[in-house]
Amino acid sequence: MNTLFSIRNMVTWHVGIFLGVLGSSAYACPAPETVALSAASKIENVLPLQRPVYDKPTGISTCPWGMWPYSIPAVNDTYARKVLAMTPPPAGALAPAWQSSTVYQAGQVASYNGRNYRAKWWTTAEVPGVAASGVWEEMGDAYGNPAAWSSKIAYVGGAKVLYDGLIYQAKWWTQGEIPTPTSTTWAVVGLPNPKFPALFTLIVNAKGQATWQTDIFQETQQARSDRWKLYVNGVVVQQGTVTQTETNVCPPTSPGACIPGTRQSGALTIPIKMTDQVSFWLCAGTNVCRPTPRITWALKGYPPAP
């Protein structure tokens, strides 16, 4: 009896120690693997880094694991504009860059900080948009947007300005009245160019099979996508044209109460490698794209996603 009791206690003790070690902090989760993007891929560096949603299982292992399928919403307009700001504007959209040593006559145009300016009179060494003399008249940016609203300018009826992400048109003469959606003097007439592709969500399963869908409605003034591309560690590894469309769709929130729009969708296979950082982009036109965040497939060793 005593011998059997001793053997049973010894087995129980050793098993308890084994499980205790597995569940203790000494049994650490593997360190995450990531790849630093090179300087050549700096456009992607402005995107947020996103990791999968985690499920922390109970039991022996306490390391988090990714949950599949994985939904990745595209970035909002703020991030999309950061990407756009780092890409070249359309050819011919900007006048020659302003030079401090050049003499400009009245009517001559120069560009500065991505916007075009016209000289009102002879000038030299006066920085467009900064000079206190007011010699430079802002004409707009590379995408045809009107100049930003200024309290110092008197606007006649029909004049358009850009303010707080919207384009306004004056109903009559005005000066000093800030454009707002509720203003009686200003009317909202649209969103600034370029129009980004509509928001979308990329859904990826554990095998890297991905699908995406986006709906474009007239009231949102967003563009149809004509192509897509897939970045892996800052390099385009796949790209193609967007061809699958479905017309006469309405937002789920207002069925039958909208101007029908267009639905676009597609599918691709994404290579899943633990050391990769991946982003999927939908594009409209030359360089107007809406990407997803950078995605890392390293599932272990990270704290839960915020």
Contacts in CASP RR format, 6 or more apart in sequence:
PFRMAT RR
TARGET T0000
AUTHOR 0000-0000-0000
METHOD contacts of the structure
MODEL  1
MNTLFSIRNMVTWHVGIFLGVLGSSAYACPAPETVALSAASKIENVLPLQ
RPVYDKPTGISTCPWGMWPYSIPAVNDTYARKVLAMTPPPAGALAPAWQS
STVYQAGQVASYNGRNYRAKWWTTAEVPGVAASGVWEEMGDAYGNPAAWS
SKIAYVGGAKVLYDGLIYQAKWWTQGEIPTPTSTTWAVVGLPNPKFPALF
TLIVNAKGQATWQTDIFQETQQARSDRWKLYVNGVVVQQGTVTQTETNVC
PPTSPGACIPGTRQSGALTIPIKMTDQVSFWLCAGTNVCRPTPRITWALK
GYPPAP
19 60 0 8 1.000
21 27 0 8 1.000
22 60 0 8 1.000
22 61 0 8 1.000
23 60 0 8 1.000
23 62 0 8 1.000
29 62 0 8 1.000
29 63 0 8 1.000
29 64 0 8 1.000
29 300 0 8 1.000
29 301 0 8 1.000
30 63 0 8 1.000
30 300 0 8 1.000
30 301 0 8 1.000
31 301 0 8 1.000
32 296 0 8 1.000
32 298 0 8 1.000
32 300 0 8 1.000
32 301 0 8 1.000
32 302 0 8 1.000
33 274 0 8 1.000
33 275 0 8 1.000
33 298 0 8 1.000
34 275 0 8 1.000
34 277 0 8 1.000
34 296 0 8 1.000
34 298 0 8 1.000
35 233 0 8 1.000
35 275 0 8 1.000
35 276 0 8 1.000
35 277 0 8 1.000
37 44 0 8 1.000
37 45 0 8 1.000
37 233 0 8 1.000
37 234 0 8 1.000
37 277 0 8 1.000
38 234 0 8 1.000
40 234 0 8 1.000
41 231 0 8 1.000
41 233 0 8 1.000
41 234 0 8 1.000
41 235 0 8 1.000
42 86 0 8 1.000
43 83 0 8 1.000
43 86 0 8 1.000
43 87 0 8 1.000
44 231 0 8 1.000
44 234 0 8 1.000
44 277 0 8 1.000
44 279 0 8 1.000
44 291 0 8 1.000
44 294 0 8 1.000
46 79 0 8 1.000
46 82 0 8 1.000
46 83 0 8 1.000
46 86 0 8 1.000
47 75 0 8 1.000
47 79 0 8 1.000
47 83 0 8 1.000
47 279 0 8 1.000
47 291 0 8 1.000
47 292 0 8 1.000
47 293 0 8 1.000
47 294 0 8 1.000
48 75 0 8 1.000
48 79 0 8 1.000
48 293 0 8 1.000
48 294 0 8 1.000
49 277 0 8 1.000
49 293 0 8 1.000
49 294 0 8 1.000
49 296 0 8 1.000
50 72 0 8 1.000
50 292 0 8 1.000
50 293 0 8 1.000
50 294 0 8 1.000
50 295 0 8 1.000
50 296 0 8 1.000
50 305 0 8 1.000
51 295 0 8 1.000
51 296 0 8 1.000
51 298 0 8 1.000
51 299 0 8 1.000
51 302 0 8 1.000
51 305 0 8 1.000
52 66 0 8 1.000
52 67 0 8 1.000
52 68 0 8 1.000
52 70 0 8 1.000
52 295 0 8 1.000
52 297 0 8 1.000
52 299 0 8 1.000
52 305 0 8 1.000
53 66 0 8 1.000
53 67 0 8 1.000
53 70 0 8 1.000
53 305 0 8 1.000
54 64 0 8 1.000
54 65 0 8 1.000
54 66 0 8 1.000
54 67 0 8 1.000
54 299 0 8 1.000
54 302 0 8 1.000
54 304 0 8 1.000
54 305 0 8 1.000
55 64 0 8 1.000
55 65 0 8 1.000
55 66 0 8 1.000
55 67 0 8 1.000
56 62 0 8 1.000
56 63 0 8 1.000
56 64 0 8 1.000
56 65 0 8 1.000
56 304 0 8 1.000
57 65 0 8 1.000
63 300 0 8 1.000
63 301 0 8 1.000
64 299 0 8 1.000
64 300 0 8 1.000
64 301 0 8 1.000
64 302 0 8 1.000
64 303 0 8 1.000
64 304 0 8 1.000
65 299 0 8 1.000
65 300 0 8 1.000
66 299 0 8 1.000
68 204 0 8 1.000
68 205 0 8 1.000
68 206 0 8 1.000
69 203 0 8 1.000
69 204 0 8 1.000
69 205 0 8 1.000
69 206 0 8 1.000
70 203 0 8 1.000
70 204 0 8 1.000
70 205 0 8 1.000
71 201 0 8 1.000
71 202 0 8 1.000
71 203 0 8 1.000
72 201 0 8 1.000
72 202 0 8 1.000
72 203 0 8 1.000
72 204 0 8 1.000
72 280 0 8 1.000
72 292 0 8 1.000
72 293 0 8 1.000
72 295 0 8 1.000
73 199 0 8 1.000
73 200 0 8 1.000
73 201 0 8 1.000
73 292 0 8 1.000
74 199 0 8 1.000
74 200 0 8 1.000
74 201 0 8 1.000
74 202 0 8 1.000
74 282 0 8 1.000
74 290 0 8 1.000
74 291 0 8 1.000
74 292 0 8 1.000
75 290 0 8 1.000
75 291 0 8 1.000
75 292 0 8 1.000
75 293 0 8 1.000
76 199 0 8 1.000
77 196 0 8 1.000
79 291 0 8 1.000
80 196 0 8 1.000
80 289 0 8 1.000
80 290 0 8 1.000
80 291 0 8 1.000
83 289 0 8 1.000
83 291 0 8 1.000
84 194 0 8 1.000
84 287 0 8 1.000
84 288 0 8 1.000
84 289 0 8 1.000
87 287 0 8 1.000
88 287 0 8 1.000
89 114 0 8 1.000
89 142 0 8 1.000
89 143 0 8 1.000
90 142 0 8 1.000
90 143 0 8 1.000
90 286 0 8 1.000
90 287 0 8 1.000
93 142 0 8 1.000
93 143 0 8 1.000
93 144 0 8 1.000
94 111 0 8 1.000
94 114 0 8 1.000
94 116 0 8 1.000
94 142 0 8 1.000
95 109 0 8 1.000
95 110 0 8 1.000
95 111 0 8 1.000
95 116 0 8 1.000
95 117 0 8 1.000
96 110 0 8 1.000
96 111 0 8 1.000
97 110 0 8 1.000
97 111 0 8 1.000
97 112 0 8 1.000
98 110 0 8 1.000
98 111 0 8 1.000
98 112 0 8 1.000
98 117 0 8 1.000
98 127 0 8 1.000
98 128 0 8 1.000
99 110 0 8 1.000
100 124 0 8 1.000
100 125 0 8 1.000
100 127 0 8 1.000
101 124 0 8 1.000
101 125 0 8 1.000
102 110 0 8 1.000
102 124 0 8 1.000
103 122 0 8 1.000
103 123 0 8 1.000
103 124 0 8 1.000
104 110 0 8 1.000
104 119 0 8 1.000
104 122 0 8 1.000
104 123 0 8 1.000
104 124 0 8 1.000
105 119 0 8 1.000
105 122 0 8 1.000
106 119 0 8 1.000
106 120 0 8 1.000
106 121 0 8 1.000
106 122 0 8 1.000
107 118 0 8 1.000
107 119 0 8 1.000
107 120 0 8 1.000
108 118 0 8 1.000
108 119 0 8 1.000
109 116 0 8 1.000
109 117 0 8 1.000
109 118 0 8 1.000
109 119 0 8 1.000
109 139 0 8 1.000
110 116 0 8 1.000
110 117 0 8 1.000
110 119 0 8 1.000
110 128 0 8 1.000
111 117 0 8 1.000
112 127 0 8 1.000
112 128 0 8 1.000
112 129 0 8 1.000
114 141 0 8 1.000
114 142 0 8 1.000
115 128 0 8 1.000
115 138 0 8 1.000
115 139 0 8 1.000
115 140 0 8 1.000
115 141 0 8 1.000
115 142 0 8 1.000
115 147 0 8 1.000
116 138 0 8 1.000
116 139 0 8 1.000
116 140 0 8 1.000
116 141 0 8 1.000
116 142 0 8 1.000
117 128 0 8 1.000
117 129 0 8 1.000
117 136 0 8 1.000
117 137 0 8 1.000
117 138 0 8 1.000
117 139 0 8 1.000
118 136 0 8 1.000
118 137 0 8 1.000
118 139 0 8 1.000
119 135 0 8 1.000
119 136 0 8 1.000
119 137 0 8 1.000
120 134 0 8 1.000
120 135 0 8 1.000
120 136 0 8 1.000
120 137 0 8 1.000
121 135 0 8 1.000
123 131 0 8 1.000
123 133 0 8 1.000
123 135 0 8 1.000
123 136 0 8 1.000
126 133 0 8 1.000
126 135 0 8 1.000
126 136 0 8 1.000
128 136 0 8 1.000
128 138 0 8 1.000
129 136 0 8 1.000
129 138 0 8 1.000
137 147 0 8 1.000
138 147 0 8 1.000
138 148 0 8 1.000
139 147 0 8 1.000
140 146 0 8 1.000
140 147 0 8 1.000
140 162 0 8 1.000
143 192 0 8 1.000
143 193 0 8 1.000
143 194 0 8 1.000
144 193 0 8 1.000
145 162 0 8 1.000
145 167 0 8 1.000
145 192 0 8 1.000
145 193 0 8 1.000
146 160 0 8 1.000
146 161 0 8 1.000
146 162 0 8 1.000
146 167 0 8 1.000
147 161 0 8 1.000
147 162 0 8 1.000
148 161 0 8 1.000
148 162 0 8 1.000
148 163 0 8 1.000
149 161 0 8 1.000
149 162 0 8 1.000
149 163 0 8 1.000
149 168 0 8 1.000
149 178 0 8 1.000
149 179 0 8 1.000
151 175 0 8 1.000
151 176 0 8 1.000
151 178 0 8 1.000
153 175 0 8 1.000
154 173 0 8 1.000
154 174 0 8 1.000
154 175 0 8 1.000
155 161 0 8 1.000
155 170 0 8 1.000
155 173 0 8 1.000
155 174 0 8 1.000
155 175 0 8 1.000
156 170 0 8 1.000
156 172 0 8 1.000
156 173 0 8 1.000
157 169 0 8 1.000
157 170 0 8 1.000
157 171 0 8 1.000
157 172 0 8 1.000
157 173 0 8 1.000
157 174 0 8 1.000
158 169 0 8 1.000
158 170 0 8 1.000
158 171 0 8 1.000
159 169 0 8 1.000
159 170 0 8 1.000
160 167 0 8 1.000
160 168 0 8 1.000
160 169 0 8 1.000
160 170 0 8 1.000
160 189 0 8 1.000
161 167 0 8 1.000
161 168 0 8 1.000
161 170 0 8 1.000
161 179 0 8 1.000
161 186 0 8 1.000
162 168 0 8 1.000
162 192 0 8 1.000
163 178 0 8 1.000
163 179 0 8 1.000
164 179 0 8 1.000
165 191 0 8 1.000
165 192 0 8 1.000
166 179 0 8 1.000
166 181 0 8 1.000
166 188 0 8 1.000
166 190 0 8 1.000
166 191 0 8 1.000
166 192 0 8 1.000
167 188 0 8 1.000
167 189 0 8 1.000
167 190 0 8 1.000
167 191 0 8 1.000
167 192 0 8 1.000
168 179 0 8 1.000
168 183 0 8 1.000
168 186 0 8 1.000
168 187 0 8 1.000
168 188 0 8 1.000
168 189 0 8 1.000
169 186 0 8 1.000
169 187 0 8 1.000
169 189 0 8 1.000
170 185 0 8 1.000
170 186 0 8 1.000
171 184 0 8 1.000
171 185 0 8 1.000
171 186 0 8 1.000
171 187 0 8 1.000
172 185 0 8 1.000
174 185 0 8 1.000
174 186 0 8 1.000
177 183 0 8 1.000
177 185 0 8 1.000
177 186 0 8 1.000
179 185 0 8 1.000
179 186 0 8 1.000
180 186 0 8 1.000
181 188 0 8 1.000
190 221 0 8 1.000
191 221 0 8 1.000
194 223 0 8 1.000
194 284 0 8 1.000
194 285 0 8 1.000
194 288 0 8 1.000
195 221 0 8 1.000
195 222 0 8 1.000
195 223 0 8 1.000
195 284 0 8 1.000
195 288 0 8 1.000
196 222 0 8 1.000
196 223 0 8 1.000
196 284 0 8 1.000
196 288 0 8 1.000
196 289 0 8 1.000
196 290 0 8 1.000
197 214 0 8 1.000
197 216 0 8 1.000
197 222 0 8 1.000
197 223 0 8 1.000
197 224 0 8 1.000
197 225 0 8 1.000
197 282 0 8 1.000
197 283 0 8 1.000
197 284 0 8 1.000
197 288 0 8 1.000
197 289 0 8 1.000
197 290 0 8 1.000
198 214 0 8 1.000
198 215 0 8 1.000
198 216 0 8 1.000
198 217 0 8 1.000
198 220 0 8 1.000
198 222 0 8 1.000
198 223 0 8 1.000
198 225 0 8 1.000
198 290 0 8 1.000
199 214 0 8 1.000
199 222 0 8 1.000
199 290 0 8 1.000
200 212 0 8 1.000
200 213 0 8 1.000
200 214 0 8 1.000
200 282 0 8 1.000
200 290 0 8 1.000
201 212 0 8 1.000
201 213 0 8 1.000
202 210 0 8 1.000
202 211 0 8 1.000
202 212 0 8 1.000
202 280 0 8 1.000
202 292 0 8 1.000
203 210 0 8 1.000
203 211 0 8 1.000
203 212 0 8 1.000
204 210 0 8 1.000
204 270 0 8 1.000
204 272 0 8 1.000
206 272 0 8 1.000
207 269 0 8 1.000
207 272 0 8 1.000
208 269 0 8 1.000
208 270 0 8 1.000
208 271 0 8 1.000
208 272 0 8 1.000
209 267 0 8 1.000
209 269 0 8 1.000
209 270 0 8 1.000
210 267 0 8 1.000
210 268 0 8 1.000
210 269 0 8 1.000
210 270 0 8 1.000
210 280 0 8 1.000
211 265 0 8 1.000
211 266 0 8 1.000
211 267 0 8 1.000
212 265 0 8 1.000
212 266 0 8 1.000
212 267 0 8 1.000
212 280 0 8 1.000
212 282 0 8 1.000
213 263 0 8 1.000
213 264 0 8 1.000
213 265 0 8 1.000
213 266 0 8 1.000
214 225 0 8 1.000
214 263 0 8 1.000
214 264 0 8 1.000
214 265 0 8 1.000
214 282 0 8 1.000
215 249 0 8 1.000
215 251 0 8 1.000
215 261 0 8 1.000
215 262 0 8 1.000
215 263 0 8 1.000
215 264 0 8 1.000
216 222 0 8 1.000
216 223 0 8 1.000
216 224 0 8 1.000
216 261 0 8 1.000
216 262 0 8 1.000
216 263 0 8 1.000
216 264 0 8 1.000
217 250 0 8 1.000
217 251 0 8 1.000
217 258 0 8 1.000
217 259 0 8 1.000
217 261 0 8 1.000
218 259 0 8 1.000
218 261 0 8 1.000
219 258 0 8 1.000
219 259 0 8 1.000
223 284 0 8 1.000
223 285 0 8 1.000
223 288 0 8 1.000
224 242 0 8 1.000
224 245 0 8 1.000
224 262 0 8 1.000
224 264 0 8 1.000
224 284 0 8 1.000
225 242 0 8 1.000
225 264 0 8 1.000
225 282 0 8 1.000
225 283 0 8 1.000
225 284 0 8 1.000
226 241 0 8 1.000
226 242 0 8 1.000
226 283 0 8 1.000
226 284 0 8 1.000
226 285 0 8 1.000
227 239 0 8 1.000
227 240 0 8 1.000
227 241 0 8 1.000
227 242 0 8 1.000
227 282 0 8 1.000
227 283 0 8 1.000
227 285 0 8 1.000
228 239 0 8 1.000
228 240 0 8 1.000
228 241 0 8 1.000
228 242 0 8 1.000
228 266 0 8 1.000
228 268 0 8 1.000
228 280 0 8 1.000
228 281 0 8 1.000
228 282 0 8 1.000
228 283 0 8 1.000
229 236 0 8 1.000
229 238 0 8 1.000
229 239 0 8 1.000
229 240 0 8 1.000
229 280 0 8 1.000
229 281 0 8 1.000
229 283 0 8 1.000
229 289 0 8 1.000
230 236 0 8 1.000
230 237 0 8 1.000
230 238 0 8 1.000
230 239 0 8 1.000
230 268 0 8 1.000
230 270 0 8 1.000
230 278 0 8 1.000
230 279 0 8 1.000
230 280 0 8 1.000
230 281 0 8 1.000
231 237 0 8 1.000
231 278 0 8 1.000
231 279 0 8 1.000
231 280 0 8 1.000
231 281 0 8 1.000
231 291 0 8 1.000
232 271 0 8 1.000
232 276 0 8 1.000
232 277 0 8 1.000
232 278 0 8 1.000
233 276 0 8 1.000
233 277 0 8 1.000
234 277 0 8 1.000
237 271 0 8 1.000
238 268 0 8 1.000
242 264 0 8 1.000
242 266 0 8 1.000
242 282 0 8 1.000
244 264 0 8 1.000
244 265 0 8 1.000
244 266 0 8 1.000
245 262 0 8 1.000
245 263 0 8 1.000
245 264 0 8 1.000
246 262 0 8 1.000
246 263 0 8 1.000
246 264 0 8 1.000
246 265 0 8 1.000
247 260 0 8 1.000
247 261 0 8 1.000
247 262 0 8 1.000
247 263 0 8 1.000
248 260 0 8 1.000
248 261 0 8 1.000
249 260 0 8 1.000
249 261 0 8 1.000
249 262 0 8 1.000
249 263 0 8 1.000
250 256 0 8 1.000
250 257 0 8 1.000
250 258 0 8 1.000
250 260 0 8 1.000
250 261 0 8 1.000
251 258 0 8 1.000
268 280 0 8 1.000
270 278 0 8 1.000
270 280 0 8 1.000
272 297 0 8 1.000
273 297 0 8 1.000
274 297 0 8 1.000
274 298 0 8 1.000
274 299 0 8 1.000
275 298 0 8 1.000
276 296 0 8 1.000
276 297 0 8 1.000
277 294 0 8 1.000
277 295 0 8 1.000
277 296 0 8 1.000
278 294 0 8 1.000
278 295 0 8 1.000
278 296 0 8 1.000
278 297 0 8 1.000
279 291 0 8 1.000
279 292 0 8 1.000
279 293 0 8 1.000
279 294 0 8 1.000
279 295 0 8 1.000
280 291 0 8 1.000
280 292 0 8 1.000
281 289 0 8 1.000
281 290 0 8 1.000
281 291 0 8 1.000
281 292 0 8 1.000
282 289 0 8 1.000
282 290 0 8 1.000
282 291 0 8 1.000
283 289 0 8 1.000
283 290 0 8 1.000
END
